[in-house]
Amino acid sequence: MDASGRLDRRGLRLLGFPVTVNNGFWLFLLIVFAIDPGPDGLVLAVALAAFTIIHELGHALVARRLGAEASIALGFMVGYTAYAPRRPLGTAARMALSAAGPVAHIAVGWLCLLPWAQHPLDLDPIAASGAATAIWWAGAVIGAANLIPVWPLDGGHLLSAALQPVFGPSTPRVVIGLSATVTTAGVLWAASRPEWRSLVVVGALLLWSQISALRVSR
């Protein structure tokens, strides 16, 4: 996830970028491992940590290429890249910055799956291996999910950048409002389908963040 804002220079440095690791990041990984306390659960926890960092480095590297300073923060279930551009960024630059994280995430995820399958949609050999399944979820699936055009996912930032010339300063509120509407419909649909009810919690977390953002933007 990328976001413009104040840079936090505390913590570690990775490829020259300040990295802040919050306790929630470790708590989330511990919960993941506790749900499946075995080799596959360990692979999933490590893969989630690694792909989160790779994702944020994708944003940060493009931000640096665009002349912006960037820092990374890792929290509960999410990572953020804050960047401070030295000059206003155009639509193409902002879209490139938003897309960089998911692209890096998916590309590295695909490379990591090559020992088992030729591509992330070659599901039979992936499903036959617990480690491959964990990498598939942490890499290809989560990376692709970040491109869904709802806020605060990277797809929502891409949509916001694309609509900025049309709606101007009100674009974030428009995108967040649309996202809340779509997410609400998605949660209701998932709740009505037993095979998709596990996604209700994820949708509810998204909706909570969207409603909170709408309140702040008033």
N, C-alpha and C positions, 0 to 999 in steps of 0.2 A: 504494500500500500504506500502511496506517496502523498505527501502533504507539504505545502509551503508553510513556513513558519519559523519560529525562533530555533536556533541551533542549540543543542545540548552537548557540551564538550566534555562531560564527565565520562568516566569509564574507560574501556579498552579502545584500541584503534585497529582497524582492519583495512588494509590497502590504503592507509592514510586517512580513513574516515573514522570519526569518533563513534563508538558503539556503546550504548547504555543498555545493560541487561537488567530488567526489573525482576523482582522475586516471582511475579506472576508467570514469567516465562518458564522458570524451573518448576513451578507448581503445576503448570499445564502438562509438561513433559512427564512429571511424576504421576499425574492422574492417568495419562495415556498408558504408561507402563503398568500401573496398578490394575488397570482393567484387563490386561493380558500379560501377567508377570512371567513371561517366558522369552525365548529367543526372538520370536516374531514381534512381540510387544516392544522389546528392546530395539529391534531394527526400525520399527515404526517411530518410536520416540526420537531416535537418532536422526532418522530421515526427515522428520518434521522440523527438527532444529536446523539441520543442514540446509534444507530447501528454503526455510524462512530466511536464513542469512543470504543464500544465493539470490533469492527474490529481491531482497532489499538492496543488495549490491548492484543488481541490474539497474534499479532506479538511480542509485547513487553515482554509478559510473557515467550514466548518460547525463545526469545533472552536472557532473564535473566537466563533461565534454561540452556542455552548453554554457560553461563559464560560471556555474553556481557552486556555492559551498554547500556541502551536504553532511548530514549526520544520521545515524541509524539508532532506533530504539526498539528493543524486543520486549514485548509484554505478554499478557495472558492471551493465548490463541492468535496473537497478531504481531506483526512487525510494522514499523513506520519509518519512512525516510523523510526527514525534513530538509528542505533546501531553500537557500536564500540567493536568488539570482541577482547578478550585478546590473542587469538591464531587463526590461520587460520581455517576456517570452511570447512568441507568436503561437498561433493555433497549432501548427505542425510540430513545433518544439514541445509544447505541453502534451500533445498526444503521444509523441515519441517517448517522453519521460514516463508517462503513465503506462505505456505498453511495455516498457523495457523490463519491468519486474516479472510479469507473467511470461514474457518471451524467454527470458533467461531460465525461469522456473521450469517451463515445459521442455525447453531444449536440453537442459541438463538431466531432467527426469527421463527423457527419451534415451539419452546416452547411457544412463545407469541401467536401463531395461534391456540393453542389447545382449547381455549374456543369456537372457531368457527368451526374448522375442524381438522381431524385426521392427515393430512399431507398437505404440501404446494400445492399439485396438486389436492386437493379436492376443485375445484374452485367454485362450486355453492354456498355453504354456505359462502365462502369468499366474493364472489361478492355481496351477499345480504346485507353485512354490509360495510358501508363506512370506519369505523375504521379498520376492518379486511383487507380491500383492501389496505389501506394506510400502514399497518404493513407488508402485503405481499410484496408490492413493495419495501419498505424500507429495509426489512429483507431478505426474501428468494430470490427475483429477483435480487436485487443489489449484494447480497452476491454471488450468482451463476454467475452473469455477470463478477465478478472480476476474475473468473477462466478461462475466455476466454484467450487463449494463445497469446495475443498481448501485446507489451510494451505500456504504463507503468503499465498495470494491473498486479495483482499478478500472473495470469496465464502466463504472459510474463516473470516474474521473475522465475517462475517454469521452463519454457522452457529454459531460460538462464542457470539456474543451471544444468539442465540435459545435455545441449550441451557443457558446459564448458570443460569437458574432451576431446571433439572432436576438438573444435575450439580455445581453450586456451584464450589468452588475447583479441582476436578479437571477442569473443562471443557476448558481448553487441552490437557491431555494426552490426553483422550478424542478431541478433534477432530484433533489431530496424528496420533494412532494410526490413526484411521479414514482420514485423508488418506494416510498412508503405505501403507495396505493398498490403497486405490483407485488410488493412483499406481503401485504395483508391478504391479497387474493391467493398468493402462493401458499401461505400458511393455512388458510381455510381449505384449499384444495388438498394439501398434504394430510391435514387432519381427517379428511373424509376418506382417505385411501390407506388401509392398514399397512400396505407394503411401503408407503412413503412417510409414515408418521414419525420416523426417526429424524426427519428433516425439520419437524416443527420447532424443535429447540433452536436449531441454527437460524431458522427464519425469524423466530421470536427475538433472538439476540440482535439480528440485523434491524428488525423493526424498532426495537428499543433505542438503538443508536440513531436511527433516522428520526424518530420522534424527538429525541433529545437535541439533535442538531437543528430541527425545525424551531424548537423553543428558543435556542440560543440565537438563531438568525432573525428573530423578530425585532 
